[in-house]
Amino acid sequence: MAITDAAEYLSAQDIATITGVHVATVWEWARQPGFPTAFRISAKATRWRRSEFDAWIETKRATG
């Protein structure tokens, strides 16, 4: 899978910055059901689709 627009994808650090939590918390969320599925772009890089993360955030806001 080629990444054509980096703005469409988020790293764990990006998600931590957006949500105001530590990167370790992002990885904890990633192990929970319902969190968007990540994919590896290289041996040491994992990304989440921005659209899926945004939808997850909206679900969390809606449910309190």
Beta strands, then each sheet from edge to edge (+ up, - down):
strand 1: 9-10
strand 2: 39-42
strand 3: 45-49
sheet 1: 1+ 3- 2+
end
